[in-house]
């Protein structure tokens, strides 16, 4: 009997040690997620129904923050600008990054160099990018407008100094910055498409455009879906580029929801109202992502 118990303890020790090792790897991640993400998100839903300015305790206000939002013209302006940025930034970035991936998926001399150059803007400081593009878009001395005048455009746009052209300028810079990252994802997706499919299509007489539509695009569907979801969430949350490039101006022409939340929370200390705005932004991202999943699922079926 004693021998049997001792053998059971010896068998149990490695299992306990494996469990302890597993928890030692998982616990730091779970603890960081709980402290930095889960608890703040739960508190966000509470503070959205309160008035709180960081100093002192919060006061329960019910739906007052959401009623204030309904009558807030700046909120509706920020919401329109957010959809404006998203509607143009997603298809433009998808198209450019896919085009780059197709171009750099060929056997070209120096292809690694060109891939690095395309990816470089993504790892460059956002402040440096904003400063350089503000100089390029300068209405009087910028190279962009000088080039437009050289080809016959008499009155080139004012870009970041114009209420009508500031958002297109931001969209161009956002696309330029992110195209390299999504190009790498498309390149990875292209590597998974069997070359035999292209060869079989060639044997059947398909031209390049037909092979792209019948082989490449269907083969890239999982990658395209993932990139679309990431782009959608990133576009709705755009903040740093606009903050350092236009600061929401001129006027409120480039004010987006993320920056408006920052203004209300950290500049005006209206953390209750900022929390309510954050819930609206979260709901928009969540609903759009759910719709994308449903559309993708219906296409797969």
C-alpha positions as CSV (number, residue, x, y, z in Angstrom):
1,X,0.0,0.0,0.0
2,X,2.8,2.4,1.0
3,X,4.7,1.6,-2.2
4,X,1.6,2.3,-4.3
5,X,1.1,5.7,-2.7
6,X,4.7,6.7,-3.2
7,X,4.5,5.7,-6.9
8,X,1.4,7.9,-7.3
9,X,3.1,10.9,-5.8
10,X,6.1,10.4,-8.1
11,X,3.7,10.3,-11.1
12,X,1.9,13.4,-9.9
13,X,4.9,15.6,-9.5
14,X,5.8,16.1,-13.2
15,X,2.1,16.9,-13.9
16,X,2.0,19.6,-11.2
17,X,5.4,21.0,-12.4
18,X,4.0,21.2,-16.0
19,X,0.9,23.0,-14.8
20,X,3.0,25.5,-12.7
21,X,5.3,26.1,-15.8
22,X,2.2,26.7,-17.9
23,X,0.7,29.2,-15.5
24,X,4.0,31.0,-15.1
25,X,3.9,31.8,-18.8
26,X,0.1,32.6,-18.9
27,X,-0.3,34.6,-15.7
28,X,1.8,37.7,-16.7
29,X,-0.2,38.0,-19.9
30,X,-3.6,37.6,-18.2
31,X,-2.6,40.0,-15.4
32,X,-1.5,42.6,-18.0
33,X,-4.6,42.2,-20.0
34,X,-6.8,42.5,-16.9
35,X,-5.0,45.5,-15.5
36,X,-4.4,47.4,-18.7
37,X,-7.5,46.4,-20.8
38,X,-10.3,44.6,-19.1
39,X,-10.7,46.7,-16.0
40,X,-10.4,50.1,-17.9
41,X,-13.0,48.9,-20.4
42,X,-15.4,47.8,-17.6
43,X,-14.9,51.2,-15.9
44,X,-15.4,53.0,-19.2
45,X,-19.0,51.6,-19.4
46,X,-19.6,52.8,-15.8
47,X,-18.1,56.3,-16.3
48,X,-20.2,56.8,-19.5
49,X,-23.2,57.2,-17.3
50,X,-21.6,59.6,-14.8
51,X,-20.1,63.1,-14.6
52,X,-16.5,62.8,-13.6
53,X,-13.6,65.3,-14.0
54,X,-10.9,63.1,-12.5
55,X,-10.8,65.2,-9.3
56,X,-13.2,63.8,-6.7
57,X,-15.8,61.1,-7.1
58,X,-18.1,60.5,-10.1
59,X,-21.8,61.5,-10.0
60,X,-24.4,59.2,-11.6
61,X,-26.1,61.1,-14.4
62,X,-27.9,58.3,-16.3
63,X,-28.2,59.0,-20.0
64,X,-27.3,62.7,-19.7
65,X,-24.0,62.2,-21.6
66,X,-25.8,60.5,-24.6
67,X,-28.5,63.3,-24.7
68,X,-25.6,65.9,-24.7
69,X,-24.1,63.9,-27.6
70,X,-27.3,64.0,-29.6
71,X,-27.3,67.9,-29.5
72,X,-23.5,68.2,-29.9
73,X,-22.7,69.5,-33.5
74,X,-19.0,68.9,-33.0
75,X,-19.8,65.2,-32.3
76,X,-21.7,64.9,-35.6
77,X,-18.9,66.7,-37.5
78,X,-16.3,64.3,-36.0
79,X,-18.5,61.3,-36.9
80,X,-19.0,62.5,-40.5
81,X,-15.2,63.1,-40.8
82,X,-14.5,59.6,-39.4
83,X,-16.7,58.0,-42.0
84,X,-15.2,60.2,-44.7
85,X,-11.7,59.1,-43.8
86,X,-12.7,55.4,-43.5
87,X,-14.7,55.3,-46.8
88,X,-11.7,56.5,-48.8
89,X,-8.8,55.2,-46.8
90,X,-9.8,51.5,-46.9
91,X,-10.3,51.0,-50.6
92,X,-7.3,53.2,-51.5
93,X,-4.9,51.3,-49.1
94,X,-6.3,48.0,-50.3
95,X,-5.7,48.8,-53.9
96,X,-2.3,50.3,-53.5
97,X,-0.9,47.6,-51.2
98,X,-2.3,44.8,-53.4
99,X,-0.7,46.5,-56.5
100,X,2.6,46.8,-54.8
101,X,2.4,43.2,-53.6
102,X,1.7,41.9,-57.1
103,X,4.6,44.0,-58.5
104,X,7.1,43.0,-55.9
105,X,6.1,39.3,-56.0
106,X,7.9,39.0,-59.3
107,X,11.5,38.0,-59.7
108,X,13.0,41.4,-60.1
109,X,16.6,42.6,-59.5
110,X,16.8,44.3,-56.1
111,X,13.2,43.2,-55.0
112,X,14.3,43.0,-51.4
113,X,15.4,46.6,-51.5
114,X,12.2,47.8,-52.9
115,X,10.1,45.8,-50.4
116,X,12.2,47.5,-47.6
117,X,11.6,50.9,-49.1
118,X,7.9,50.3,-49.3
119,X,7.8,49.2,-45.7
120,X,10.0,52.0,-44.3
121,X,7.2,54.6,-43.9
122,X,5.4,52.3,-41.5
123,X,8.3,52.2,-39.0
124,X,9.1,55.9,-39.4
125,X,8.1,58.4,-36.7
126,X,4.6,59.7,-37.2
127,X,5.9,63.2,-36.2
128,X,8.6,63.1,-38.9
129,X,6.1,61.9,-41.5
130,X,3.7,64.7,-40.6
131,X,6.4,67.4,-40.8
132,X,7.7,66.2,-44.1
133,X,4.3,66.0,-45.7
134,X,3.2,69.4,-44.4
135,X,6.3,70.8,-46.2
136,X,5.5,68.9,-49.3
137,X,1.9,70.2,-49.2
138,X,2.9,73.8,-48.5
139,X,0.5,75.9,-50.8
140,X,3.2,78.4,-51.8
141,X,6.6,76.6,-51.8
142,X,5.7,72.9,-51.6
143,X,7.0,70.6,-54.3
144,X,3.5,69.1,-54.9
145,X,1.9,72.5,-55.8
146,X,5.0,73.5,-57.8
147,X,4.6,70.3,-59.9
148,X,0.9,71.0,-60.4
149,X,1.7,74.5,-61.6
150,X,4.4,73.2,-63.9
151,X,1.8,70.9,-65.6
152,X,-0.7,73.8,-66.1
153,X,-2.8,73.8,-62.9
154,X,-3.3,77.5,-62.3
155,X,-4.9,77.3,-58.8
156,X,-3.6,74.2,-57.0
157,X,-5.2,73.1,-53.8
158,X,-4.3,74.6,-50.4
159,X,-4.1,71.0,-49.0
160,X,-3.7,71.2,-45.2
161,X,-4.6,74.9,-45.1
162,X,-7.9,74.3,-46.9
163,X,-11.0,73.0,-45.3
164,X,-12.0,71.2,-48.5
165,X,-8.6,69.6,-49.2
166,X,-7.2,68.9,-45.7
167,X,-9.0,65.5,-45.4
168,X,-7.9,64.2,-48.8
169,X,-4.3,65.2,-47.9
170,X,-4.5,63.3,-44.6
171,X,-6.0,60.2,-46.5
172,X,-3.1,60.3,-49.0
173,X,-0.5,60.4,-46.2
174,X,-2.3,57.7,-44.2
175,X,-2.4,55.4,-47.3
176,X,1.3,56.1,-48.0
177,X,2.3,55.3,-44.5
178,X,0.4,52.0,-44.2
179,X,0.6,50.5,-47.7
180,X,4.0,48.8,-46.9
181,X,2.7,46.9,-43.9
182,X,-0.4,45.6,-45.8
183,X,1.8,44.9,-48.9
184,X,3.7,42.4,-46.7
185,X,0.5,40.7,-45.7
186,X,-0.6,40.4,-49.3
187,X,2.8,39.1,-50.2
188,X,2.5,36.4,-47.6
189,X,-1.0,35.6,-49.0
190,X,0.4,35.4,-52.6
191,X,3.0,32.8,-51.5
192,X,0.2,30.4,-50.4
193,X,-1.4,30.3,-53.9
194,X,-0.2,27.1,-55.6
195,X,1.8,28.0,-58.8
196,X,0.1,25.0,-60.5
197,X,-3.2,26.9,-60.6
198,X,-1.7,29.7,-62.6
199,X,0.0,27.2,-64.9
200,X,-3.3,25.3,-65.5
201,X,-5.0,28.6,-66.2
202,X,-2.3,29.5,-68.7
203,X,-2.7,26.1,-70.4
204,X,-6.5,26.8,-70.7
205,X,-5.7,30.0,-72.5
206,X,-6.5,32.5,-69.7
207,X,-4.8,35.9,-70.0
208,X,-3.2,37.8,-67.1
209,X,-6.4,39.7,-66.2
210,X,-8.4,36.4,-66.2
211,X,-5.8,34.7,-64.1
212,X,-5.9,37.6,-61.6
213,X,-9.7,37.4,-61.3
214,X,-10.1,33.6,-61.3
215,X,-7.0,32.5,-59.4
216,X,-5.3,35.3,-57.5
217,X,-8.3,37.1,-56.0
218,X,-10.1,34.0,-54.8
219,X,-6.8,32.7,-53.4
220,X,-6.3,36.0,-51.5
221,X,-9.8,36.0,-50.0
222,X,-8.7,35.1,-46.4
223,X,-5.9,37.6,-46.5
224,X,-8.1,40.3,-48.0
225,X,-10.7,39.7,-45.3
226,X,-8.2,40.0,-42.5
227,X,-6.7,43.2,-44.0
228,X,-10.1,44.7,-44.4
229,X,-11.0,44.1,-40.8
230,X,-7.7,45.5,-39.6
231,X,-8.0,48.5,-41.9
232,X,-11.6,49.2,-40.8
233,X,-10.7,49.2,-37.1
234,X,-7.6,51.3,-37.7
235,X,-9.4,53.8,-39.9
236,X,-12.2,54.4,-37.3
237,X,-9.5,54.8,-34.6
238,X,-7.2,57.1,-36.6
239,X,-5.8,59.7,-34.2
240,X,-2.0,60.3,-34.1
241,X,-1.6,61.2,-37.8
242,X,-4.4,63.8,-37.7
243,X,-3.3,65.2,-34.3
244,X,0.3,66.0,-35.5
245,X,-0.5,66.8,-39.1
246,X,-3.6,69.1,-38.9
247,X,-4.7,69.0,-35.2
248,X,-8.3,68.6,-36.5
249,X,-8.2,71.7,-38.6
250,X,-8.6,74.0,-40.4
251,X,-11.7,74.6,-38.3
252,X,-13.1,71.1,-37.7
253,X,-12.5,69.8,-41.2
254,X,-10.3,66.9,-40.1
255,X,-11.7,66.4,-36.6
256,X,-12.3,62.7,-36.0
257,X,-14.0,60.8,-33.2
258,X,-10.7,59.7,-31.5
259,X,-9.4,63.2,-31.4
260,X,-12.7,64.5,-30.1
261,X,-12.6,61.9,-27.3
262,X,-9.1,63.1,-26.5
263,X,-10.1,66.7,-26.4
264,X,-13.1,66.1,-24.1
265,X,-11.2,63.7,-21.8
266,X,-7.7,65.1,-21.5
267,X,-8.1,68.7,-22.4
268,X,-11.5,69.6,-20.9
269,X,-11.5,66.9,-18.1
270,X,-15.0,65.7,-19.1
271,X,-14.2,62.0,-18.7
272,X,-17.8,61.0,-18.3
273,X,-18.7,62.5,-21.7
274,X,-15.5,61.2,-23.3
275,X,-16.4,57.7,-22.0
276,X,-19.8,57.9,-23.7
277,X,-18.1,59.0,-27.0
278,X,-15.8,56.0,-26.6
279,X,-18.7,53.6,-26.3
280,X,-20.2,55.0,-29.6
281,X,-16.8,54.5,-31.3
282,X,-16.6,50.9,-29.9
283,X,-20.1,50.2,-31.0
284,X,-19.4,51.4,-34.6
285,X,-16.2,49.3,-34.9
286,X,-18.0,46.2,-33.4
287,X,-21.1,46.5,-35.7
288,X,-19.0,47.1,-38.9
289,X,-16.7,44.1,-38.0
290,X,-19.8,41.8,-37.4
291,X,-21.2,42.9,-40.8
292,X,-17.9,42.1,-42.4
293,X,-17.8,38.6,-40.8
294,X,-21.3,37.9,-41.9
295,X,-20.6,39.0,-45.5
296,X,-17.5,36.9,-45.6
297,X,-19.3,33.9,-44.2
298,X,-22.1,34.2,-46.8
299,X,-19.6,34.4,-49.6
300,X,-17.8,31.3,-48.3
301,X,-21.0,29.3,-48.1
